[in-house]
Amino acid sequence: MLSENSIKELRTNLRGGLIEPGDQAYDEARKVYNGMIHKRPRLIARCADAADVIHSVNFSREHNLLLAMRSGGHNAGGLGICDDGLVIDLGPIKYARVDPAARTVTVGAGCTWGDVDHATHAFGLATPSGILSTTGVGGLTLGGGIGHLTRKCGLTIDNLLSADVVLADGKFAKANADENPDLFWAIRGGGGNFGVVTAFTFKLHPVDMIYGGPMLYELSETAEVMKWYRDLIATAPDDLNGFFAFLTVPPAAPFPEHLHMKKMCGVVWAYAGPQTKAEETFKPIRAFKKAALDLVGPLPQPALQSMFDALYPPGLQWYWRADFVNELSDEAIAQHIRFGNALPSMHSTMHLYPINGAASRVGKNDTAWNYRGATWAQVMVGVDPDPANNEKNISWTKSYYEALHPYSAGGAYVNFMMDEGEERVKATYGDNYERLVAIKNKYDPDNLFRVNQNIKPGKKKPGTN
Ligand SMILES: Cc1cc2nc3c(=O)[nH]c(=O)nc-3n(C[C@H](O)[C@H](O)[C@H](O)COP(=O)(O)OP(=O)(O)OC[C@H]3O[C@@H](n4cnc5c(N)ncnc54)[C@H](O)[C@@H]3O)c2cc1C
């Protein structure tokens, strides 16, 4: 039982504020991006700075209270919230400071990627993130970070230079190549298992304009398109990124009316090389076949990053399953066609994100992120605004995943996983898992940080504390 006095003390210690059930702000504060998740925490600590985080971590540990933490609240498995525990809401720690000379940006843990793109684009610079601007910097980064710039600049973690971390014992630590390098290794892919990151410093790249957007084809052409895409991406220059997708054309501009609500396949391209070479780069792509819709052209980097925000507002019902994929065999393509033809709702989709190129040139033991040899991160997602359709969408997602899993590399990108159990987490970290357990033993031996894709501490030896 928590005493009123202890809660009062925590409230006094927090600059950002404390929210409890019954407070007017409670229902809004406990909402996460996935409308399928409804959890009721005992306390929500709106943390304004690292000091607030230290007080909250200490409170949770001293009162044996389950602890969750959220940055953008986007996690599909709802790992940014918990029932009955304390939620560290990092939302108020929102700032992004660019150092144009050093080409770095230091970002508060409450930023979304839209906040970061806004700050860096003014300097003609960018760091790789995901494909939506509403996703939180915290969760996306700590799980890896795959997006439009992956082939050119690597994963988001490959551009992380330093992090400020509040540890399970309430102490503050820097994690970078020189300070606590074991922690730095672990947080690059190991998720929120090792501490609460309050600030991230990223390397920036001179990426300003992108030549990109969707190029869509008839569903009947999927086999041909997928095989061509598979071969093209294997040898494409790093400057060219393109993820394959099944989708339903939204009934809105800029999509032409005759394609509205049509199921299609296609590639969302992002060419981040010299813009003078963009048209030339796309000549063979356009020569392959006339696309039913070609919206590829020059646009500012933040415009590409936020292109799908309106299609996927917060509150939709999300269910997803994922795998890493080394090869896209003709047999796997046949299965993709089966399920692509049966997309169960307008928002449901399947994406194959390339992770070859720059991301594959980092060693599989250089960071916690193990699947450096895979070619794609694959995700199938059943999405819909209406909970009444959940059963249908979940069933399609599971069946699709089960049909394709035999063709996969084994593990999955942690940020695309829901609650899939310990073995799946182990499979994902491969031969990095034991080292992660050792680092967990050092920094969080009692598993205070366990609302995540959990790396469990090893068993304590008898006679040790
Ligand atoms: C619509 C949608 C699109 C997506 N697109 C992409 C994409 O293009 N590329 C990609 O790589 N991923 C993508 N993702 C997955 C995304 O990376 C994960 O959902 C990620 O967890 C979201 O981060 P968040 O901070 O918003 O999540 P939250 O729900 O806030 O947090 C999730 C978990 O991350 C950890 N965490 C968050 N912040 C911190 C912190 N500061 N310190 C310590 N631990 C922390 C915690 O363990 C927490 O449980 C997408 C997700 C959605 C729903």
The ligand as a Tripos MOL2 file, in Angstrom:
@<TRIPOS>MOLECULE
LIG
   53    58     1     0     0
SMALL
NO_CHARGES

@<TRIPOS>ATOM
      1 C1          2.7010    3.7130  -36.5130 C.3       1 LIG1
      2 C2          4.0530    3.2530  -36.1260 C.ar      1 LIG1
      3 C3          5.1040    3.4200  -37.0100 C.ar      1 LIG1
      4 C4          6.3820    2.9870  -36.6600 C.ar      1 LIG1
      5 N1          7.3900    3.1520  -37.5690 N.ar      1 LIG1
      6 C5          8.6370    2.7530  -37.2310 C.ar      1 LIG1
      7 C6          9.7170    2.9560  -38.1210 C.ar      1 LIG1
      8 O1          9.5580    3.4840  -39.2130 O.2       1 LIG1
      9 N2         10.9420    2.5500  -37.7390 N.ar      1 LIG1
     10 C7         11.1750    1.9730  -36.5370 C.ar      1 LIG1
     11 O2         12.3220    1.6400  -36.2500 O.2       1 LIG1
     12 N3         10.1700    1.7510  -35.6790 N.ar      1 LIG1
     13 C8          8.9120    2.1360  -35.9990 C.ar      1 LIG1
     14 N4          7.8820    1.9090  -35.1330 N.ar      1 LIG1
     15 C9          8.1360    1.1670  -33.9020 C.3       1 LIG1
     16 C10         8.6540    2.0810  -32.8440 C.3       1 LIG1
     17 O3         10.0480    2.1880  -32.9810 O.3       1 LIG1
     18 C11         8.3510    1.4960  -31.4620 C.3       1 LIG1
     19 O4          6.9580    1.3870  -31.3230 O.3       1 LIG1
     20 C12         8.9500    2.3390  -30.3520 C.3       1 LIG1
     21 O5          8.8230    1.6370  -29.1470 O.3       1 LIG1
     22 C13         8.2690    3.6670  -30.2240 C.3       1 LIG1
     23 O6          8.9860    4.5260  -29.4080 O.3       1 LIG1
     24 P1          8.2230    5.4800  -28.3870 P.3       1 LIG1
     25 O7          9.2150    6.2110  -27.6170 O.co2     1 LIG1
     26 O8          7.1860    6.2760  -29.1260 O.co2     1 LIG1
     27 O9          7.4880    4.3780  -27.5150 O.3       1 LIG1
     28 P2          6.9860    4.3250  -26.0030 P.3       1 LIG1
     29 O10         5.7030    3.5750  -26.0620 O.co2     1 LIG1
     30 O11         6.9850    5.6590  -25.3800 O.co2     1 LIG1
     31 O12         8.0940    3.4460  -25.3120 O.3       1 LIG1
     32 C14         8.2690    2.1170  -25.6650 C.3       1 LIG1
     33 C15         9.3230    1.4610  -24.8380 C.3       1 LIG1
     34 O13        10.5780    2.0290  -25.1540 O.3       1 LIG1
     35 C16        11.3530    2.1920  -23.9990 C.3       1 LIG1
     36 N5         11.6470    3.6180  -23.8500 N.ar      1 LIG1
     37 C17        11.0390    4.6610  -24.4430 C.ar      1 LIG1
     38 N6         11.6590    5.7950  -24.1270 N.ar      1 LIG1
     39 C18        12.6680    5.4730  -23.2950 C.ar      1 LIG1
     40 C19        13.6850    6.2150  -22.6450 C.ar      1 LIG1
     41 N7         13.7880    7.5190  -22.8120 N.pl3     1 LIG1
     42 N8         14.5660    5.5490  -21.8570 N.ar      1 LIG1
     43 C20        14.4910    4.2080  -21.7140 C.ar      1 LIG1
     44 N9         13.5650    3.4580  -22.3270 N.ar      1 LIG1
     45 C21        12.6670    4.0860  -23.1150 C.ar      1 LIG1
     46 C22        10.6100    1.6470  -22.8470 C.3       1 LIG1
     47 O14        11.0300    0.3220  -22.6090 O.3       1 LIG1
     48 C23         9.1910    1.6230  -23.3320 C.3       1 LIG1
     49 O15         8.5380    0.5550  -22.7730 O.3       1 LIG1
     50 C24         6.6000    2.3780  -35.4200 C.ar      1 LIG1
     51 C25         5.5340    2.2280  -34.5270 C.ar      1 LIG1
     52 C26         4.2770    2.6490  -34.8750 C.ar      1 LIG1
     53 C27         3.1340    2.4280  -33.9350 C.3       1 LIG1
@<TRIPOS>BOND
     1     1     2 1
     2     2     3 ar
     3     2    52 ar
     4     3     4 ar
     5     4     5 ar
     6     4    50 ar
     7     5     6 ar
     8     6     7 ar
     9     6    13 1
    10     7     8 2
    11     7     9 ar
    12     9    10 ar
    13    10    11 2
    14    10    12 ar
    15    12    13 ar
    16    13    14 ar
    17    14    15 1
    18    14    50 ar
    19    15    16 1
    20    16    17 1
    21    16    18 1
    22    18    19 1
    23    18    20 1
    24    20    21 1
    25    20    22 1
    26    22    23 1
    27    23    24 1
    28    24    25 2
    29    24    26 1
    30    24    27 1
    31    27    28 1
    32    28    29 2
    33    28    30 1
    34    28    31 1
    35    31    32 1
    36    32    33 1
    37    33    34 1
    38    33    48 1
    39    34    35 1
    40    35    36 1
    41    35    46 1
    42    36    37 ar
    43    36    45 ar
    44    37    38 ar
    45    38    39 ar
    46    39    40 ar
    47    39    45 ar
    48    40    41 1
    49    40    42 ar
    50    42    43 ar
    51    43    44 ar
    52    44    45 ar
    53    46    47 1
    54    46    48 1
    55    48    49 1
    56    50    51 ar
    57    51    52 ar
    58    52    53 1
@<TRIPOS>SUBSTRUCTURE
     1 LIG1         1 GROUP 0 **** ****
